[in-house]
Amino acid sequence: MKHFRTERVRPTPKLFTYVLVGFIALLGLTCLYYGSSFAPGSRKSDEFDGSNHRVRTGIGSARNRDSVLAVSLFEVPKSVPICDSRHSELIPCLDRNLHYQLKLKLNLTLMEHYEHHCPPPERRFNCLVPPPVGYKIPLRWPVSRDEVWKANIPHTHLAQEKSDQNWMVVNGDKINFPGGGTHFHNGADKYIVSLAQMLKFPGDKLNNGGSIRSVLDVGCGVASFGAYLLSHDIIAMSLAPNDVHQNQIQFALERGIPSTLGVLGTKRLPYPSRSFELAHCSRCRIDWLQRDGILLLELDRLLRPGGYFVYSSPEAYAHDPENRKIGIAMHDLFKRMCWKVVAKRDQSVIWGKPISNSCYLKRDPGVLPPLCPSGDDPDATWNVSMKACISPYSVRMHKERWSGLVPWPRRLTAPPPRLEEIGVTPEQFREDTETWRLRVIEYWKLLKPMVQKNSIRNVMDMSSNLGGFAAALNDKDVWVMNVMPVQSSPRMKIIYDRGLIGATHDWCEAFDTYPRTFDLIHAWNTFTETQARGCSFEDLLIEMDRILRPEGFVIIRDTTDNISYIKKYLTLLKWDKWSTETTPKGDSLSTKDDRVLIARKKLWSVPANSAS
């Protein structure tokens, strides 16, 4: 909020003083009336649509940027309604029913209907998403890797459909995960060892002494591959769309495995260039040859110099005419991209990306795919279309295997080379790392009375900056989804260079994940930044509630005024099981107005047949 200092003025004649006081009073009443109409999350009127959920009328979806009314005067609703129980798995920007209702012209062959398409303000759900009937607090990691409560994700069709592949098995009131996959029926752990052997890595360890840290698993199923990589000190961004196997990522997140909804369609994935050392596809059912190989070129953008693509699919090994034809065409495309076969065994082939531009420059003129033009920014990702071109290396990165990064775990705290690209010095990086280490210690002291062992597994940092918050949690058995707001998106590359994972996002919109995903959500100045962009506090709070698990915590660090306003919502959101507020210790990132609010969400439910 903007605050204005009062200034000394000279005495004025009484008549002028009376007129001035009257004018100020009238102005104050006017501001109060219009301010309440445009305040964050305010409602001038509410209505219900045919699906029994409350939708925003448009007014109040964004606040008047010129309003100088203090936050404490913003209107707070008397209640926040509960969504109809049929919306217990609502993902606002991946709601295909809404796509049909709005008659969006989406190209199904290009998977556009699985991409991020948010409802307009007047069609936004403005209600609390209820848990399914019988919902229980999730089983805790590491037990959750192998089993979850069936009531929490009451979908068992995958167990029947993938019964021969050991994805999952229904066992009474639980669903078990034996660790199998489409091309590793005998277990992901054995499959991972076989890949390390193919690459001739020491000790059959796929991390290769810490040089392999970040993996992109495309079409990941229930993410068992990513689950078993964790014991190798490898973190995978397990990726799959909300498609006919729509609950696969929901199962992965319930298990406590790093994963997210996404699709190789028409838009770039929300990760910067050179983010991963290895990409993996085990029968991911992707047509890699389509549109001049544009999807493989997206993987090329995301892989570091010398990175690997593990491909386990019939095209890599089957000898029937159709698969041989596809395999030969893929081999030709890889050759023109300057990739080479590194290893091949049984059902898998591993391709390697070059570490320099030399091969590209030796290609014949006119060979496709072309190099991207010099003006293309390979790190621009939010709502950016994929490009059918090869992103060449910069002069600095030419012949720098793994982008010049040190092995994990030293990578976590060593200043990465790309700091220079965002104008941050190594000294500033180290100071930021130490600041967040001390902040997390302070947070944990506040949380300690309420946090039980292993009760926090899935964590989100809504405004990650340089990843210091996640780095400070490295000694705890958690994983962190680092979210970089669009206005700070160039910093996302530092997250990946540290061996962490995350995604770029616009917090004026809903995040593409299932409800009840995270045990802990950290928001540092997120409300201040959202307010500056003219977006709704209330929308953001309701979105946080949607993705927060029952019994989960929020840590909100923001201005005193913003915290005071947010506190008025705690009971409405059912975040009032426990809370604490404090003025934090000052540090290099603090302002004099910093406050910290920590709150815990209740476990609540609605009757099976109720509607809001």
Secondary structure, 3 states (H helix, E strand, C coil): CCCCCCCCCCCCCHHHHHHHHHHHHHHHHHHHHHHHHHCCCCCCCEEECCCCCEEECCCCCCCCCCCCCCHHHCCCCCCCCECCHHHCCCCHHHCHHHHHHHCCCCCHHHCHHHCCCCCCHHHCECCECCCCCCCCCCCCCCHHHCEEEHHHCCCCHHHHHCHHHCCCEEECCEEECCCCCCCCCCCHHHHHHHHHHHCCCHHHCCCHHHCCCEEEEECCCCCHHHHHHHHHCCEEEEEECCCCCCCHHHHHHHHCCCEEECCCCCECCCCCCCCEEEEEEECCCCCCCHHHHHHHHHHHHHEEEEEEEEEECHHHHCCCHHHHHHHHHHHHHHHHCCCEEEEEECCEEEEECCCCCHHHHHCCCCCCCCECCCCCCCCCCCCCECCCCECCCCCCCCCCHHHHCCCCCHHHCCCCHHHHHHCCCHHHHHHHHHHHHHHHHHHHHHHCCCCCCCCCCEEEECCCCCCHHHHHCCCCCCEEEEEEEHHHHHHHHHHHHCCCEEEEECCCCCCCCCCCCEEEEEEECHHHHHHHCCCCHHHHHHHHHHHEEEEEEEEEEEEHHHHHHHHCCHHHHCCECEEEEECCCCCCCCCCCEEEEEEECCCCCCCCCCCC
